[in-house]
Amino acid sequence: MKKIFYGVAAFIVVLLIALYTLLFTSLGNNIVANFIQDKIKQSTGLDANITQFVLCFSSLDIEANLANMADLKLEGNLSLFKLGFDLDYIISLDKNYAKNLGLNLNQNLAFLGKINGKSSDFMIDGKGYLFGSNVLLDARVYNYSPIALNLSANDLQISELLALFGRGNLAKGTIDIASKISAKDLKPDGNAIIKLDNT
């Protein structure tokens, strides 16, 4: 009976060490980063280059480039037992890539903010200067569905948006977006207004 107990205990210890090695060491981080890169390639067809991936028991630090178009930085605190997180993010569109699309940018377009909560209930906020507009975002995701969204974006330039999606300079004008949707009894309640002024 003791042999069985010792055998099971040894197996559990080895399993925990292997899991820790896979997730929280540089060797494990490299394996996970390569796995993520392959999954992004398979699902989107775009090359992803993870330049930094450090997953620790209580923190996360990721830097990545997507097809030389955009850069992503994500860092902050984790609580693995509670599946909680408090992360800062920055997403930026490379100005040199934008010039290939006919967009003359003086600097990278950037959107930044925070993601905090737990996997089944978290908040996202962000702000940035995108396509001629100061964009503000505040959202809540509950049970993996958005239930609240406050979004403000005035004077988004249509020509810049079309260029980004490879549609050329087919139209000019602006788009105003104002969304005020709040969580009422854990369901979305509110309205969104989109105004289009184009030629």
C-alpha positions in Angstrom: 0.0 0.0 0.0 2.9 2.4 0.8 4.5 1.6 -2.5 1.3 2.7 -4.3 1.0 5.9 -2.2 4.7 6.8 -2.9 4.3 6.0 -6.6 1.2 8.2 -6.9 2.9 11.0 -4.9 6.1 10.8 -7.1 3.9 10.9 -10.2 2.1 14.0 -9.0 5.4 15.8 -8.1 6.9 15.0 -11.5 3.7 16.2 -13.2 3.8 19.5 -11.3 7.5 20.0 -12.1 6.8 19.3 -15.8 3.8 21.7 -15.8 5.8 24.4 -14.1 8.7 23.9 -16.5 6.3 24.1 -19.5 4.6 27.2 -18.4 6.9 29.3 -16.2 10.5 28.9 -17.4 12.3 30.3 -20.4 12.2 26.9 -22.1 8.5 26.6 -21.6 7.9 30.2 -22.6 9.7 29.5 -25.9 7.5 26.4 -26.5 4.3 28.3 -25.8 5.4 31.3 -27.9 6.1 29.1 -30.9 2.7 27.4 -30.4 0.9 30.7 -30.4 2.7 31.9 -33.5 1.7 28.7 -35.3 -1.9 29.1 -34.2 -2.1 32.7 -35.4 -0.6 31.7 -38.8 -3.1 28.9 -39.2 -6.2 30.9 -38.2 -5.4 34.2 -40.0 -2.8 33.4 -42.6 -0.6 36.2 -41.2 2.9 35.8 -39.9 3.3 36.6 -36.2 6.7 37.2 -34.6 6.6 37.1 -30.8 9.8 39.0 -29.8 9.2 38.6 -26.1 7.1 36.2 -24.1 7.5 36.0 -20.3 4.8 34.1 -18.4 5.4 33.9 -14.7 3.2 32.6 -12.0 1.9 36.2 -11.2 2.8 38.2 -14.3 2.8 38.4 -18.1 4.9 40.3 -20.6 4.4 39.9 -24.3 5.7 41.8 -27.3 4.7 40.8 -30.8 4.6 41.9 -34.4 1.9 40.9 -36.8 3.0 40.6 -40.5 5.2 43.8 -40.2 1.8 45.7 -39.9 1.2 46.1 -36.3 2.9 45.8 -32.9 1.3 44.5 -29.7 2.6 44.9 -26.2 0.7 43.3 -23.2 2.0 43.3 -19.7 0.7 43.2 -16.1 -0.3 41.0 -13.3 -2.0 37.6 -13.3 -3.9 35.5 -10.7 -3.9 32.0 -12.2 -5.9 30.4 -9.4 -8.7 33.0 -9.8 -8.2 33.3 -13.6 -7.8 37.1 -13.0 -5.7 39.7 -14.6 -4.8 43.4 -14.6 -3.0 44.1 -17.9 -1.9 47.1 -19.8 -1.9 46.9 -23.6 -0.6 49.0 -26.6 -1.5 48.2 -30.2 0.2 50.3 -32.9 0.1 50.4 -36.7 3.5 50.7 -38.2 3.9 54.0 -40.1 6.1 52.5 -42.7 3.5 49.8 -43.5 0.9 52.6 -43.6 2.9 54.5 -46.2 2.7 51.5 -48.4 -1.1 51.9 -48.2 -0.8 55.6 -49.2 -1.2 56.9 -45.6 1.3 59.6 -44.7 1.7 59.2 -41.0 4.3 61.1 -38.9 4.2 58.4 -36.3 2.7 55.0 -35.6 -1.0 54.9 -34.9 -1.4 53.7 -31.4 -4.3 52.5 -29.2 -3.6 51.8 -25.5 -5.5 51.0 -22.3 -6.2 48.4 -19.6 -7.9 45.0 -19.4 -8.8 43.9 -15.9 -11.1 41.4 -14.2 -11.3 37.7 -14.6 -11.8 35.5 -17.6 -15.7 35.4 -17.3 -16.1 39.1 -16.4 -13.7 41.8 -17.3 -13.4 45.5 -18.3 -11.6 47.0 -21.3 -10.8 50.6 -21.6 -8.6 52.4 -24.2 -7.8 55.6 -26.0 -5.8 56.6 -29.0 -5.6 58.8 -32.1 -6.8 56.7 -35.0 -7.6 57.8 -38.6 -8.0 61.5 -37.7 -10.0 60.9 -34.6 -9.5 60.8 -30.8 -11.1 57.4 -30.0 -12.3 56.5 -26.5 -13.4 53.0 -25.5 -14.9 51.6 -22.3 -16.5 48.1 -22.4 -17.5 45.1 -20.2 -17.4 41.5 -21.3 -19.5 39.1 -19.2 -19.6 35.3 -19.8 -17.6 35.9 -23.0 -20.2 38.3 -24.5 -20.0 42.1 -24.5 -22.8 43.6 -22.3 -21.6 47.2 -22.1 -19.9 49.5 -24.6 -19.1 53.2 -24.5 -17.4 54.3 -27.7 -16.6 57.7 -29.0 -15.0 58.4 -32.3 -15.6 61.7 -34.2 -14.3 62.6 -37.7 -12.9 59.2 -38.6 -11.4 59.7 -42.1 -13.1 57.3 -44.6 -10.2 57.5 -47.1 -7.7 56.4 -44.4 -9.9 53.5 -43.4 -10.3 52.4 -47.0 -6.6 52.6 -47.6 -6.0 50.4 -44.5 -8.2 47.7 -45.9 -6.7 47.9 -49.3 -9.7 49.5 -51.0 -7.9 52.6 -52.4 -9.0 56.2 -52.2 -12.6 55.5 -53.4 -14.4 57.9 -51.1 -13.7 60.9 -48.8 -15.6 62.1 -45.8 -15.9 61.4 -42.1 -17.7 59.0 -39.8 -18.9 59.9 -36.2 -19.6 57.1 -33.8 -21.2 57.5 -30.4 -22.2 54.4 -28.5 -23.7 54.4 -24.9 -24.7 50.9 -24.0 -24.7 49.9 -20.3 -25.2 46.6 -18.5 -28.7 46.4 -17.2 -29.5 43.2 -15.3 -26.4 41.8 -17.1 -27.8 42.5 -20.5 -26.9 45.4 -22.9 -29.2 48.4 -22.8 -28.7 51.6 -24.7 -28.0 52.9 -28.2 -25.4 53.6 -30.8 -25.4 56.5 -33.3 -23.3 56.4 -36.5 -23.2 59.6 -38.7 -21.7 59.4 -42.2 -20.7 62.4 -44.2 -19.0 61.4 -47.4 -18.5 62.4 -51.0 
